[in-house]
Amino acid sequence: MRTPSDAPSRRRAPRAPAKPARDPAPSARPAETSAGAPRPDFATPDERVRVWVGDCRERLADLPEVRNSQVDLVFADPPFNWNRAYDKWDDALPEREYLDFTYAWLSLCVRALRPGGALWVNIPDDWAAEIVCFLKGRLAERPPAPLTMQNWCVWHYRFGQNTTSRFINSKVHALYFTKDAASNDVGGRTWNADKVLEPSDRASTYNDPRTLSKRDGMPAGLRVPMDVWYGRHWGRIQGNNKERRPQHDNQLPEVYLARVVLATSNPGDLVLDPFLGSGTTGVIAHALGRRFIGSEFSKENAQRAFARILEGPIRAPDAPGEPNPIFPKRAAGPRRATGARSVAVAKR
Ligand SMILES: C[S@@+](CC[C@H](N)C(=O)[O-])C[C@H]1O[C@@H](n2cnc3c(N)ncnc32)[C@H](O)[C@@H]1O
């Protein structure tokens, strides 16, 4: 995972070439399909997973699925412009250039989405405001269609880079937008609450009987996760974490992608990730029976990501949600009134 304050110590990567990286596929196959679409550089025999090497803005633009708006879910975790030593990509662009790059790939993703499709963007404080305003159509630069914001989630992790002159960063934003769907209207968008439920604090911590007779349609004791995401297996992928892949310090946890893919796509759907990195989105999408397309600027990253997608995840992506209360479990006991509220009497 990137952290802002360790970025300046990293070497500066070379500026991205104007043209995408050379097609590395060592095959004699034509570079295009008969339909004129660029051939993937890596693909499973059944083509349920396809990966292109190069700049997403160029490599994905001519795909029929993108041109014809057939993608059900896009997940994008772009370079943050923190001067990280990516294999090839220049991660220290002038601000204007970075924003132009951002608006270009966002536009491509918006175009790729089917009506009702979902776009998720993983982005730090630095750029979240610009991205939200752009996608809502509130800037001079506009996406092909304004999107509806469904959630502004936060991925909260412990062990952010230590700082003493300001508060320590411990989050990245997970922005959830949909195309052509009115806010709160599940209608055209995919929303599988039942696939991502977790034990509520009322059930796991407070022994509150009201959780057993809820009227919100959710099973007893369970809730839709809150919009701040943390808990076991939700930390940054570092140290001896079982999920950690060599040569990658920007990997997202599998549980993060599992929540996104399960909640906002269905088996058989088409999932797109323009910035593969170590391939986490592809790993989870493939394991959960979705079709997957992705791009990666670095050939070596793409190769490793494709291999990882075939290997599959470390953790079961459809495992039931775990409780994540921030207070210890209260002892069950008689309740007594204090003012207007009733609280359990804790046994010490
Ligand atoms: C933050 S990482 C993605 C990490 C990924 N979510 C994971 O879990 O491993 C961003 C990736 O985007 C790649 N990249 C940067 N610019 C790109 C571009 N224009 N087109 C395609 N890939 C690009 C970088 O090489 C890097 O591997």
The ligand as a Tripos MOL2 file, in Angstrom:
@<TRIPOS>MOLECULE
LIG
   27    29     1     0     0
SMALL
NO_CHARGES

@<TRIPOS>ATOM
      1 C1         -2.1460    1.1040   -7.4060 C.3       1 LIG1
      2 S1         -1.6430   -0.0950   -8.5340 S.3       1 LIG1
      3 C2         -3.0460   -1.1710   -8.5700 C.3       1 LIG1
      4 C3         -3.0060   -2.1590   -7.4430 C.3       1 LIG1
      5 C4         -4.0950   -3.1970   -7.5050 C.3       1 LIG1
      6 N1         -5.3840   -2.6660   -7.1360 N.3       1 LIG1
      7 C5         -3.7500   -4.3750   -6.6080 C.2       1 LIG1
      8 O1         -4.5420   -4.7150   -5.6870 O.co2     1 LIG1
      9 O2         -2.7110   -4.9660   -6.8060 O.co2     1 LIG1
     10 C6         -1.7290    0.7980  -10.0160 C.3       1 LIG1
     11 C7         -1.2050    0.0210  -11.2050 C.3       1 LIG1
     12 O3         -1.5710    0.7530  -12.3970 O.3       1 LIG1
     13 C8         -0.5370    0.6280  -13.3460 C.3       1 LIG1
     14 N2         -0.7150    1.7640  -14.2700 N.ar      1 LIG1
     15 C9         -0.3150    3.0280  -14.0960 C.ar      1 LIG1
     16 N3         -0.7100    3.7890  -15.1310 N.ar      1 LIG1
     17 C10        -1.4050    2.9850  -15.9690 C.ar      1 LIG1
     18 C11        -2.0690    3.1950  -17.2100 C.ar      1 LIG1
     19 N4         -2.1150    4.3910  -17.7860 N.pl3     1 LIG1
     20 N5         -2.6850    2.1560  -17.7870 N.ar      1 LIG1
     21 C12        -2.6480    0.9250  -17.2200 C.ar      1 LIG1
     22 N6         -2.0100    0.6530  -16.0480 N.ar      1 LIG1
     23 C13        -1.3980    1.6830  -15.4260 C.ar      1 LIG1
     24 C14         0.7410    0.6470  -12.5180 C.3       1 LIG1
     25 O4          1.8010    0.0290  -13.2260 O.3       1 LIG1
     26 C15         0.3270   -0.1160  -11.2600 C.3       1 LIG1
     27 O5          0.6520   -1.4760  -11.3560 O.3       1 LIG1
@<TRIPOS>BOND
     1     1     2 1
     2     2     3 1
     3     2    10 1
     4     3     4 1
     5     4     5 1
     6     5     6 1
     7     5     7 1
     8     7     8 2
     9     7     9 1
    10    10    11 1
    11    11    12 1
    12    11    26 1
    13    12    13 1
    14    13    14 1
    15    13    24 1
    16    14    15 ar
    17    14    23 ar
    18    15    16 ar
    19    16    17 ar
    20    17    18 ar
    21    17    23 ar
    22    18    19 1
    23    18    20 ar
    24    20    21 ar
    25    21    22 ar
    26    22    23 ar
    27    24    25 1
    28    24    26 1
    29    26    27 1
@<TRIPOS>SUBSTRUCTURE
     1 LIG1         1 GROUP 0 **** ****
